[in-house]
Amino acid sequence: MIDPFRIGDFNFARRETILGLDFTGPIKYYYFFLVVMMVVIVINIRLQDSRIGRAWEAIREDEVAARAMGINTRNIKLLAFAMGASFGGVAGGMFSAIQGFISPESFVLVESVMVLAMVVLGGMGNIWGVILGAILLSFVPEVLRYTVTPVQVALFGAHACSTPK
């Protein structure tokens, strides 16, 4: 069992009434995740426009030219790895707090491929593009699930589109 996230006496897993509004645990986690996501986006935008961000972009475009311009590519790459690991650690900690447990079955190959597809679809190095790619690849399958099924039933009949039991 992994303990739920707490800030002082405020427990994110418990139902509470705040300013007359009733909040369940998942709703509180949702708003907390939104705040953390906004903070991460602001940090990444600030990093992108900083000297380090310009160095990352130079290394991405041409590592030899970046090294010739005096950028210590080894340290800058290590910093990029550390920043990614830090954001991944925060996300993993939040995931484990809301789930209450972690197992290898929680992370399958399809999930990794989906995250990679979101980044590639949105464009590497483009924060807003990656967010748009994530939204598209998360919501389009759900929308198609409910719009394509009636069309399939109309074309092929209910028997052809039913799932085996």
DARA-V284883 format. One record per backbone hydrogen bond with DSSP energy under -0.5 kcal/mol. NH is the residue of the N-H (numbers start at 0). CO is the residue of the C=O. E is the energy in kcal/mol with one decimal. If there is no record, write none. Layout:
# DARA-V284883
nh=NH co=CO e=E
nh=NH co=CO e=E
This chain:
# DARA-V284883
nh=1 co=99 e=-2.2
nh=6 co=9 e=-2.3
nh=9 co=6 e=-2.0
nh=10 co=8 e=-0.8
nh=11 co=4 e=-2.4
nh=11 co=9 e=-0.5
nh=13 co=10 e=-0.6
nh=15 co=22 e=-2.5
nh=17 co=15 e=-0.6
nh=17 co=20 e=-2.8
nh=18 co=16 e=-0.5
nh=20 co=17 e=-1.9
nh=22 co=15 e=-3.3
nh=22 co=20 e=-0.5
nh=27 co=23 e=-2.2
nh=28 co=24 e=-2.6
nh=29 co=25 e=-2.4
nh=30 co=26 e=-2.2
nh=31 co=27 e=-2.2
nh=32 co=28 e=-3.0
nh=33 co=29 e=-2.2
nh=34 co=30 e=-2.1
nh=35 co=31 e=-2.5
nh=36 co=32 e=-2.8
nh=37 co=33 e=-2.3
nh=38 co=34 e=-2.3
nh=39 co=35 e=-2.5
nh=40 co=36 e=-2.5
nh=41 co=37 e=-2.5
nh=42 co=38 e=-2.5
nh=43 co=39 e=-2.5
nh=44 co=40 e=-2.6
nh=45 co=41 e=-2.6
nh=46 co=42 e=-2.5
nh=47 co=43 e=-2.5
nh=48 co=44 e=-1.6
nh=49 co=46 e=-1.2
nh=52 co=46 e=-1.0
nh=53 co=49 e=-2.1
nh=54 co=50 e=-1.8
nh=55 co=51 e=-2.5
nh=56 co=52 e=-2.3
nh=57 co=53 e=-2.3
nh=58 co=54 e=-2.5
nh=59 co=55 e=-2.3
nh=60 co=56 e=-2.2
nh=61 co=57 e=-2.7
nh=65 co=61 e=-2.1
nh=66 co=62 e=-2.3
nh=67 co=63 e=-2.1
nh=68 co=64 e=-1.4
nh=69 co=66 e=-1.3
nh=70 co=65 e=-2.1
nh=72 co=70 e=-1.5
nh=75 co=71 e=-2.2
nh=76 co=72 e=-2.4
nh=77 co=73 e=-2.3
nh=78 co=74 e=-2.3
nh=79 co=75 e=-2.0
nh=80 co=76 e=-2.4
nh=81 co=77 e=-2.6
nh=82 co=78 e=-2.6
nh=83 co=79 e=-2.4
nh=84 co=80 e=-2.5
nh=85 co=81 e=-2.3
nh=86 co=82 e=-2.5
nh=87 co=83 e=-2.4
nh=88 co=84 e=-2.4
nh=89 co=85 e=-2.2
nh=90 co=86 e=-2.3
nh=91 co=87 e=-2.7
nh=92 co=88 e=-2.4
nh=93 co=89 e=-2.2
nh=94 co=90 e=-2.5
nh=95 co=91 e=-2.6
nh=96 co=92 e=-1.8
nh=97 co=93 e=-1.9
nh=98 co=94 e=-2.3
nh=99 co=95 e=-2.5
nh=105 co=102 e=-2.0
nh=106 co=103 e=-1.5
nh=107 co=105 e=-0.5
nh=110 co=107 e=-0.7
nh=111 co=107 e=-1.3
nh=112 co=108 e=-2.5
nh=113 co=109 e=-2.3
nh=114 co=110 e=-2.2
nh=115 co=111 e=-2.3
nh=116 co=112 e=-2.5
nh=117 co=113 e=-2.1
nh=118 co=114 e=-2.0
nh=119 co=115 e=-2.6
nh=120 co=116 e=-2.9
nh=121 co=117 e=-2.1
nh=122 co=118 e=-1.8
nh=125 co=122 e=-1.6
nh=126 co=124 e=-0.5
nh=129 co=125 e=-2.1
nh=130 co=126 e=-1.9
nh=131 co=127 e=-2.3
nh=132 co=128 e=-2.8
nh=133 co=129 e=-2.4
nh=134 co=130 e=-2.3
nh=135 co=131 e=-2.8
nh=136 co=132 e=-2.6
nh=137 co=133 e=-1.2
nh=138 co=134 e=-2.6
nh=139 co=135 e=-2.2
nh=142 co=138 e=-2.6
nh=143 co=139 e=-2.8
nh=144 co=140 e=-1.7
nh=145 co=141 e=-1.1
nh=146 co=142 e=-1.4
nh=147 co=143 e=-2.6
nh=148 co=143 e=-0.5
nh=148 co=144 e=-0.6
nh=150 co=146 e=-0.7
nh=151 co=147 e=-2.6
nh=152 co=148 e=-2.5
nh=153 co=149 e=-2.2
nh=154 co=150 e=-2.2
nh=155 co=151 e=-3.2
nh=156 co=151 e=-0.5
nh=156 co=152 e=-1.7
nh=160 co=156 e=-1.0
nh=161 co=157 e=-0.7
nh=161 co=158 e=-0.5
